[in-house]
Each structure stands twice: as C-alpha cells, then as structure tokens.
C-alpha cells in the first residue's frame, strides 16, 4: 500500500434558498421596510427593540405595540470587513456595525459604507441608504452611510434584493434568502486512495487489525478500537439493502422524478453501509435484505467519485436473513 500520494482536494459549493414564514410581528416589520419605514416594538420595561421581537424579554408575553423609529442612528460598536464575500451587502471593504436607531434602545446589525477603518468610530452618526427597489426584506436597507457626507464612501450598486411574497393586502408574509457556502475540501490519505480506486472501477475499504471490521468509505482509525486501519480490502460491487426510504415528495434541485428509493447498501465483506440509489424495480418491491448489484456509469464518465456507480439494482437472488445484517441497522 502506497502512502506518499498527495490527498485529493476539490472546491465544494453548497447552496439552498432559505424560505421563512414571518408571522405577524416580522411580517409587519418587513412590510414597513418595503414602504421605507422602520418599526420597532415596545417591551414591558419601555425599551424599543429593533428589529422587533415577538415576545417580551422580561415577561415572555407576546408584544404588540409597534413604534416607528428614525432612519438615523448611532454606531455602538463595529468591525471592519476588508475582503467582502459574494452575497454581502457591499462588494468593497466596509464595516459591520451595531446601530442604535433614534427612538430605539437595541442595536441593529447592518453594514456601514465607509472607505477605510479610520472613517468609522463608536458614537458616529449614520443614516439609512435605501435600496432602489424595496421588496420587504432587511436588504431594503442597502447599507448605512455617515450623516457627514465628507466621510461617506462612493455608493456602490446595491445587490438585487431577495424575493419576497405578499398577500392580497400587499403584506409581506414570506421571505426567501439564498444561502451559499463555498470552500475547499481536502480528504484524508485513506479516502484519497478509495476515491482514486473508484476511478479505476474498484471499491476499496480498510480493515481494523484489532476487531477485523471493514470500513467503506475507509477511515483512518477504527471507531470501535481507536487503532489505525492499515489493511486495504478490495470489495465486490454486490451487497444487501439494510434500510431504505421511498422518496415521494418533490423538492428544489431534485434530479430524479419521485417515487424513488434511497437505501443503505452493505457491500459483501463490509461492516458499514453507505447511502445510494436503488433502481431497476418498482419502489414498492424494495425491502430489507434484498440482494443488489452496482450499475456503473460508462467508463468514459468515471471520476474520483462514488457517483461512478449510477445506482444499485436487484440481483434476483434470495434475500439475506435479518440476522446477517441486524447489527448494521
């Protein structure tokens, strides 16, 4: 077994649209933003909270007394952002700040558009810069700028606001905010050998020297004994279904039309199952203990990925007895 091959690394991008139903308090707050007004809510101790909270921090009772606050305020504290990432309010260096708006008692977190850290300070007065096309979202406030125009940065183009939904009374009831995370993922040396083997049409696991269990995908150490797993084992592409789920509900980004089956497949000779698709039969016919075989994609499409296996399909063999896989459920 070679150990001097560099681990594999690849960029990963994870994203989804976060959809939230607002409820009566935040719905009124967002609707006001679409009208270029900022609302707070008064608590039992007289403090005005912006953004409004649904329940009193003192008594835990529901709050209903809305108060319109000013569009100017005071910086309570701040932090400099020298390298903005995609999706942030300003695509050039700026400051994040807690801002206590006039008439409010709590700080609102938002961006302040200033050219350098020397142009912002605690106690500085700032004012709202509204987005060009309000939609009923916190980004209707594009950012804040100093009330002294001499310290304001050149106004960059505001990002497009997230989508919002309104009912017949033009009230914002739902907001949709895109969530994205991009990072470089580097796998272990053991996983790298496993992934490179997949590119050759092989399934490689690793055996623990103490308990003899075989793990696929491989792990650097046995979770049972805590010792390194140093023996590679080539496994067949046949196995059994341990547990499974029939997916009937469509969702955003779905690549297969429901219904279809996602199952834990325990390869012959392995001691841990992994998730994959089971196709080639009616979803209602999939069952625990069913024998399956991998259906590989065309070799020209192979990469260093488990997606080289398109899905698993029934072999037609007799089902495995429950006692042979019960401890793997």
C-alpha positions as CSV (number, residue, x, y, z in Angstrom):
1,X,0.0,0.0,0.0
2,X,1.4,3.4,-1.0
3,X,1.2,6.3,1.4
4,X,3.1,9.0,-0.4
5,X,0.3,10.2,-2.8
6,X,-1.0,13.6,-2.1
7,X,-4.6,13.7,-0.8
8,X,-7.3,14.8,-3.1
9,X,-8.8,18.3,-2.8
10,X,-11.7,20.0,-4.6
11,X,-13.8,23.1,-4.3
12,X,-17.3,22.5,-2.9
13,X,-20.3,24.8,-3.2
14,X,-23.3,24.3,-1.1
15,X,-26.4,26.4,-1.6
16,X,-30.1,26.5,-0.9
17,X,-33.0,29.0,-0.8
18,X,-33.9,29.5,2.9
19,X,-37.7,30.2,3.0
20,X,-39.2,31.6,6.1
21,X,-42.8,32.4,7.1
22,X,-42.6,35.6,9.0
23,X,-45.6,35.6,11.4
24,X,-47.5,38.7,12.4
25,X,-44.6,40.7,14.1
26,X,-41.8,40.3,11.5
27,X,-44.4,40.4,8.7
28,X,-45.3,43.9,9.8
29,X,-41.6,44.9,10.1
30,X,-40.8,43.7,6.6
31,X,-43.9,45.3,5.1
32,X,-42.9,48.6,6.6
33,X,-39.4,48.2,5.2
34,X,-40.9,47.9,1.7
35,X,-42.6,51.3,2.4
36,X,-39.2,52.7,3.6
37,X,-40.2,52.8,7.2
38,X,-38.5,51.1,10.2
39,X,-40.6,49.7,13.0
40,X,-39.6,48.6,16.5
41,X,-41.7,47.1,19.2
42,X,-42.1,48.3,22.8
43,X,-41.5,45.9,25.7
44,X,-43.0,46.0,29.2
45,X,-40.0,47.9,30.5
46,X,-40.4,50.6,27.9
47,X,-37.5,49.6,25.8
48,X,-38.0,49.6,22.0
49,X,-36.5,46.6,20.1
50,X,-35.3,46.9,16.5
51,X,-35.7,44.5,14.8
52,X,-38.9,43.8,16.7
53,X,-39.1,40.7,18.9
54,X,-42.2,38.6,19.2
55,X,-42.0,38.1,22.9
56,X,-41.1,40.3,25.8
57,X,-37.5,39.5,27.0
58,X,-38.7,40.4,30.6
59,X,-42.1,38.7,30.9
60,X,-42.1,36.4,27.9
61,X,-45.5,37.7,27.0
62,X,-46.4,38.5,23.3
63,X,-45.6,42.0,22.2
64,X,-48.0,44.1,20.0
65,X,-47.1,47.8,20.5
66,X,-45.2,48.9,17.4
67,X,-43.2,52.1,17.3
68,X,-41.8,53.8,14.2
69,X,-38.2,54.7,14.8
70,X,-35.8,57.0,12.9
71,X,-33.7,56.3,9.8
72,X,-30.6,57.8,11.6
73,X,-28.7,56.4,14.5
74,X,-25.5,55.9,16.4
75,X,-22.8,53.3,16.0
76,X,-22.5,51.3,19.2
77,X,-19.7,49.0,18.1
78,X,-18.2,47.9,14.8
79,X,-15.9,45.5,13.0
80,X,-14.0,46.0,9.7
81,X,-14.6,43.7,6.7
82,X,-11.6,44.0,4.4
83,X,-12.5,41.3,2.0
84,X,-16.2,41.0,1.3
85,X,-17.5,37.7,0.0
86,X,-20.3,37.2,-2.5
87,X,-23.7,38.0,-1.2
88,X,-22.6,40.6,1.4
89,X,-24.3,44.0,1.3
90,X,-21.3,45.8,-0.2
91,X,-18.7,44.4,-2.6
92,X,-15.8,46.5,-1.4
93,X,-14.3,46.9,2.1
94,X,-16.8,48.1,4.6
95,X,-17.8,47.9,8.3
96,X,-20.3,45.8,10.1
97,X,-21.8,47.8,12.9
98,X,-24.4,47.6,15.7
99,X,-26.5,50.8,15.2
100,X,-29.0,52.1,17.7
101,X,-31.6,54.0,15.6
102,X,-33.1,57.1,17.0
103,X,-36.1,56.1,19.2
104,X,-34.7,52.5,19.7
105,X,-33.0,51.0,22.6
106,X,-31.4,48.0,21.0
107,X,-28.7,47.8,18.3
108,X,-29.5,46.8,14.7
109,X,-26.7,44.9,12.9
110,X,-26.0,46.2,9.4
111,X,-23.3,47.4,7.0
112,X,-21.8,50.9,7.0
113,X,-20.3,52.1,3.8
114,X,-17.1,53.9,4.6
115,X,-13.8,53.8,2.6
116,X,-11.5,52.8,5.5
117,X,-11.4,51.8,9.2
118,X,-10.3,55.3,10.1
119,X,-13.6,56.6,8.8
120,X,-15.8,54.8,11.3
121,X,-15.9,55.1,15.1
122,X,-18.1,54.3,18.1
123,X,-20.5,57.1,18.6
124,X,-20.6,58.1,15.0
125,X,-23.9,59.2,13.5
126,X,-25.1,57.2,10.4
127,X,-28.2,57.2,8.3
128,X,-30.0,54.6,6.1
129,X,-29.3,54.3,2.4
130,X,-32.4,52.6,1.0
131,X,-32.3,50.0,-1.8
132,X,-33.5,51.2,-5.2
133,X,-36.4,48.7,-5.3
134,X,-37.7,47.7,-1.9
135,X,-39.3,44.3,-1.7
136,X,-39.9,43.7,2.0
137,X,-36.6,42.3,3.3
138,X,-33.8,43.5,5.6
139,X,-31.9,44.3,2.5
140,X,-34.3,47.1,1.7
141,X,-31.8,48.9,3.9
142,X,-28.9,48.7,1.4
143,X,-26.4,49.9,4.0
144,X,-25.8,52.9,6.3
145,X,-23.7,55.9,5.5
146,X,-22.2,58.6,7.8
147,X,-24.5,61.7,8.2
148,X,-21.5,63.8,7.4
149,X,-21.2,63.4,3.6
150,X,-17.5,64.2,3.8
151,X,-16.7,60.7,5.3
152,X,-19.1,58.7,3.1
153,X,-17.7,56.2,0.6
154,X,-18.8,56.3,-3.0
155,X,-22.0,54.4,-3.2
156,X,-21.7,51.0,-4.9
157,X,-24.5,49.4,-6.7
158,X,-26.9,47.8,-4.2
159,X,-27.2,44.0,-4.6
160,X,-30.5,42.7,-6.0
161,X,-32.9,42.1,-3.1
162,X,-34.1,38.6,-2.3
163,X,-37.5,37.6,-3.5
164,X,-40.5,38.2,-1.2
165,X,-44.1,37.1,-1.3
166,X,-47.1,39.3,-0.4
167,X,-50.8,38.5,0.1
168,X,-53.7,40.4,-1.4
169,X,-53.2,43.3,1.1
170,X,-49.6,43.8,-0.1
171,X,-48.4,42.4,3.2
172,X,-45.0,40.6,3.2
173,X,-45.6,37.1,4.7
174,X,-42.6,35.1,3.5
175,X,-39.0,35.9,2.6
176,X,-36.7,33.8,0.5
177,X,-33.0,34.2,1.2
178,X,-30.3,32.4,-0.8
179,X,-27.8,30.7,1.4
180,X,-24.4,29.7,0.0
181,X,-21.2,28.2,1.3
182,X,-18.0,27.8,-0.8
183,X,-14.9,26.1,0.5
184,X,-12.1,23.8,-0.5
185,X,-12.4,20.2,0.9
186,X,-9.4,18.0,1.3
187,X,-9.9,14.3,2.1
188,X,-7.6,12.1,4.1
189,X,-5.0,9.9,2.5
190,X,-7.2,6.8,3.1
191,X,-10.2,8.4,1.4
192,X,-7.9,9.6,-1.5
193,X,-6.9,6.1,-2.2
194,X,-10.5,5.0,-2.1
195,X,-11.6,7.7,-4.5
196,X,-8.7,7.0,-6.9
197,X,-9.7,3.4,-6.9
198,X,-13.3,4.3,-7.8
199,X,-11.8,6.0,-10.9
200,X,-10.5,2.5,-11.8
201,X,-13.8,0.8,-11.1
202,X,-12.7,-0.7,-7.8
203,X,-14.3,-0.5,-4.3
204,X,-11.6,-0.2,-1.6
205,X,-12.2,-0.5,2.1
206,X,-9.9,-0.8,5.1
207,X,-9.8,-3.5,7.9
208,X,-9.1,-2.9,11.5
209,X,-6.3,-5.0,12.8
210,X,-8.0,-5.4,16.2
211,X,-11.6,-6.3,15.5
212,X,-11.4,-7.2,11.8
213,X,-14.2,-4.9,10.8
214,X,-14.0,-3.4,7.2
215,X,-15.0,0.2,6.6
216,X,-16.0,1.7,3.3
217,X,-15.5,4.6,2.7
218,X,-12.3,3.9,4.7
219,X,-11.5,5.6,7.9
220,X,-8.0,6.5,9.3
221,X,-8.9,4.8,12.6
222,X,-11.4,2.2,13.8
223,X,-14.2,3.8,15.7
224,X,-14.5,0.7,17.9
225,X,-10.9,0.2,18.9
226,X,-9.3,3.5,18.1
227,X,-6.4,1.9,16.2
228,X,-5.3,2.8,12.7
229,X,-6.9,0.9,9.9
230,X,-3.9,-0.1,7.7
231,X,-5.0,-3.1,5.7
232,X,-6.8,-2.3,2.4
233,X,-9.5,-4.7,1.2
234,X,-11.0,-4.7,-2.3
235,X,-14.7,-5.4,-2.1
236,X,-17.2,-6.7,-4.7
237,X,-19.9,-4.4,-6.0
238,X,-22.7,-6.6,-4.6
239,X,-24.4,-6.4,-1.3
240,X,-27.7,-6.1,0.5
241,X,-30.2,-3.4,1.4
242,X,-30.3,-2.8,5.2
243,X,-32.7,0.1,5.5
244,X,-34.3,2.4,2.9
245,X,-36.6,5.3,2.3
246,X,-39.0,5.8,-0.6
247,X,-38.9,9.5,-1.7
248,X,-42.3,10.7,-2.8
249,X,-42.1,14.4,-2.2
250,X,-40.5,16.7,-4.9
251,X,-38.1,19.3,-3.9
252,X,-35.9,22.0,-5.4
253,X,-32.9,20.7,-7.4
254,X,-34.3,17.1,-7.5
255,X,-32.7,15.1,-10.3
256,X,-35.0,12.1,-10.3
257,X,-38.8,12.1,-10.6
258,X,-40.4,10.6,-7.5
259,X,-41.0,8.0,-6.4
260,X,-37.6,6.5,-6.0
261,X,-35.6,4.7,-3.3
262,X,-32.6,5.8,-1.3
263,X,-31.1,2.9,0.6
264,X,-28.2,1.9,2.9
265,X,-26.3,-0.7,0.9
266,X,-24.0,-3.1,2.8
267,X,-21.4,-4.5,0.4
268,X,-20.4,-8.1,0.8
269,X,-17.5,-8.2,3.1
270,X,-18.0,-4.8,4.6
271,X,-19.2,-3.8,8.1
272,X,-20.7,-0.4,7.4
273,X,-23.4,0.5,4.9
274,X,-23.4,3.6,2.7
275,X,-26.3,5.6,1.0
276,X,-27.1,5.1,-2.6
277,X,-30.0,4.8,-5.0
278,X,-31.8,1.5,-5.7
279,X,-33.5,1.4,-9.1
280,X,-34.4,-1.2,-11.7
281,X,-37.5,-2.3,-9.9
282,X,-40.8,-0.9,-8.5
283,X,-40.2,1.2,-5.4
284,X,-42.8,-0.9,-3.6
285,X,-40.7,-4.0,-4.2
286,X,-37.6,-2.8,-2.4
287,X,-37.2,-4.5,1.0
288,X,-34.7,-5.0,3.8
289,X,-32.3,-7.8,3.0
290,X,-32.7,-7.6,-0.8
291,X,-29.6,-8.5,-2.8
292,X,-28.4,-5.8,-5.1
293,X,-25.5,-5.1,-7.6
294,X,-23.9,-1.9,-8.7
295,X,-24.8,-0.5,-12.1
296,X,-21.7,1.5,-13.2
297,X,-21.8,4.5,-15.5
298,X,-20.0,4.3,-18.8
299,X,-16.2,4.2,-18.2
300,X,-15.7,7.4,-20.1
301,X,-17.7,9.2,-17.4
302,X,-15.7,7.8,-14.4
303,X,-14.2,10.3,-11.9
304,X,-12.8,10.0,-8.4
305,X,-16.4,9.8,-7.1
306,X,-18.9,7.2,-5.8
307,X,-21.2,8.7,-8.5
308,X,-19.4,6.4,-10.9
309,X,-22.0,3.9,-9.6
310,X,-25.2,5.1,-11.2
311,X,-27.4,3.0,-8.8
312,X,-27.8,-0.4,-7.4
313,X,-30.3,-2.9,-8.9
314,X,-31.8,-6.2,-7.6
315,X,-29.8,-9.3,-8.5
316,X,-32.8,-11.6,-8.2
317,X,-31.0,-13.7,-5.5
318,X,-32.7,-14.9,-2.3
319,X,-33.0,-12.2,0.4
320,X,-30.4,-12.2,3.2
321,X,-31.7,-13.3,6.6
322,X,-32.2,-10.5,9.0
323,X,-29.7,-11.9,11.5
324,X,-26.9,-11.5,8.9
325,X,-27.2,-7.7,8.9
326,X,-29.2,-6.8,12.0
327,X,-26.2,-5.3,13.8
328,X,-25.6,-3.0,10.8
329,X,-29.0,-1.2,11.0
